[in-house]
Amino acid sequence: MFIHKHPYKPFIPKNASKLIVGTLPPPRFSTENLKKGDVNFCYGSIDGQLWKILDEIFKLKLHFETTDFAIKQRKIFLIHNNIGICDIVESCERKKIDASDLGMENIALRDLLFYIKNNTSIHTLLLTGGNSKNGPEYHLRKQLKEKKITLKLISDETPKIHEFEFDENEIRRKIKVISLTAPSGSANRAIGSNPQYQHLKKQHPKFNTFDFRVLQYKKFF
């Protein structure tokens, strides 16, 4: 059994208003056996698309390499745009050493509400995945249910939008939750069957799943 621990602490700038929430990076980031092109930071997998999407949206000219400079580029972007990163899974066990959410067992979660309460400017969670088993929305729902907090559906279109409220020092805070299409290859099949994607693909034959994510993420970042 492989013990998969999250290699990074939450990165939350002082004035963060949005929080990117996923699960765990691939196991190689915990064992420090990185691939060429990996960045030793949150969502740094060369196989992932989050930073490639943000690079396209914001024209960041990011480096995709295992260097301190590449890490610094990403941190500067997050700080300047008041965006934090706090994945919801602290650790899990795996029978198979891969990055599958479904393969996670005996999962230990981070208390997401703790970080929201301690960063009072946060008003939006950007989940890098939906409510499939062990995805970020799945675990968020579990945490909110335990605290008897209702997750209210605001929009059923892709990406789904929810909202929850909680009391903090006699002040009512509302947190918007955006369940983005996952920035990984595993979500491409779901995108292919999405009516929005099919409509755009018909209009523009060269339109692809990366382009679909760019359009979606641009609205919320």
N, C-alpha and C positions, 0 to 999 in steps of 0.2 A: 504494500500500500504506500503510495506516494503522498507525503504531506505537502500540500501546495499553499504556501504562505504568500500574502501580498508583499511585494518587495518595496513598495513606496508608501510613505505616509500621505495623508490628504494634503494637497497643495491648494490652499485657500488664501488668496490675496486679501488684504485688510478690508477693502471696499467691494468685495465680490458680490455681485447681484445674481449671478447664475452659477449653477453647480452642475458639472458633467458627472453623471453617475453610471458606472458600469459594474462589472463583477470582478474579474481577475485578468491580468495579462497572461500570455502563454507561460507555461512552466519554466521555459528557458530563462526568463527574466529573474526568476527566483534562484535558479542554479548558476546564474551568470555565465551561461553558455550561449552568447548572443550570435545571431546571424549577421552577415555582412549587410549593412544598411539599417540595422536596428539602432534605435536611439534609446539610451538607458534612462528612460523617463516614462511617465504615464502615456499609454497608447502608442508606445514607441516601436511596435512591431512593424517591420518593413512590409509584412503581409496585410496589415490593417490599413484602413482608409481614412480614419478620422483626420489625421494631420494632412493627408493629401487633399482631402475635401476642404479643410480650412485654408490650406495653402492656395487652392484654386479660388476660393471666395475672396480672401483678403490680399492675395498677391504677395505673400510673405517671403518668397524665395528661400524657403526652408531647405536646410541641408538634411539629407537622410543618411546619417553615418553615426558611428559610435564615438562621438566626441563631446567634450564639454561645450563647445560652441553650439552644437545642435540642441543640446539641453537648454542653454541660455536663450537661444532664439525662441523656444516654446514658452519658457517662463516669462520672458518679456512680453510676448503676445498676450498671455493670460492676465498678467498684471495690468497692462494698458487697457485691456477690454473688460476688466472686472469679472473675470471668469475663473472659477475654481474647479478642482477635480477632487472628487471623493467617492471612490468606488465603494459599493455597499458590502462586499465580501472581504473579510479579514483573512480567512483561511478555509481550507477544505481538505478532504482526502480524495484521492483518485486511484482507481484500479488500473486505468490506462492513462499514461502520461500524455495528455493532449490539452487543448484549450476549450473543450466542449463544456458548455454550461450544464448540459444534461449529465455529464460524467462526474459532477461534483457530489460528494457525500459528506455527511457529518459537518455541515457548513456552519462556520462561526461568522456572524454578521457584525459590521460596524453599526453603531447607533447613529443613524443618519440625522435623527431629530436633535441629537446632542450638538452636532456640528451646525445645524441650521439655527438652533437657539443661541449658539455662541458666535454666530456671524449674522447680526440682525439685518444687514442689508440684502441678504439673499431672499429673492422672491420667486425664482424659477429653477426647477430641476430639469436638466436635459438628460434623459435616460437614453443610453446607447443600446436600446432593445426594448421589447414589449413584455407581454405577460405570459410568454411561454415558460415552461417549468425551469426554475432556477435563473431566469432572466432578471434584470434589475427591477422591472416593474413588479414582478412576482414577489420578490423579497421586500420591496417597499410596502406592498399591500399587506404582507405578513406583519411587518413592524407596526404599521398604522392600526391594524386590527387588534394587535395586542394592547395598544394604548387607547383603544376604542375611538379612533379617529376615522371619520368617513372619507373615502376617496370618491369625489363626485365627478361624474362624466360631464365634460363641457362640449366636446366635439368627437364624433365617432369616425370622422374621416382620417385618412392617413396623413400625418401621424396623429394618433389619438391624443386628446388633451384632457387632463383631469385637473382637479383642484382639491386641496384640503385646507382646513383651518384648525388652528390650535391657539389656546390662551397662553400668553407669556407675560408675566408681571401685570396682569389685568388688561393687557393689550391683545386684541384679536389679530392674529397674523394669517394672511392667505398666501398659500404657496401653490403656484401653477406647476403642473407636471406634464412635460412633453415627452411622449414615448417615440423617439426617433427610430427610423429604420436602422438596424444595426450596421455599423461600418465594417462589415466582414463579408467574406465570400459566401458564408452559409445563408445569408439573407437574400441572395440573388434570385433564388427560385421564387420566393414570395413576391419579390418586386416584379418578376416576369408575369405573374398572374394578376398584378394590381391594375385595375381599370384605368387609373390615371396614367400609369406608365404605358399601357397598351395604346392609349389615345395619343400620347406624345410620340411614341415610337412610330405610329402610323403616319403622323404628320411629318416627322423627321426621322427617316430610316437609320441615320447614323447615331441617333440618340441611344444612350446605353444606361446601364444600372448606376454607374458612377455619376453621370449627368443628373440622373433622377435624385440621387442623394444630395448633390450640390444644390439643386433647386430647393429641396426640402430643408436642408440645414441653413441655407441662407436666410430663410424667413425668421429663424429663431436665434441665430448667433449675432 
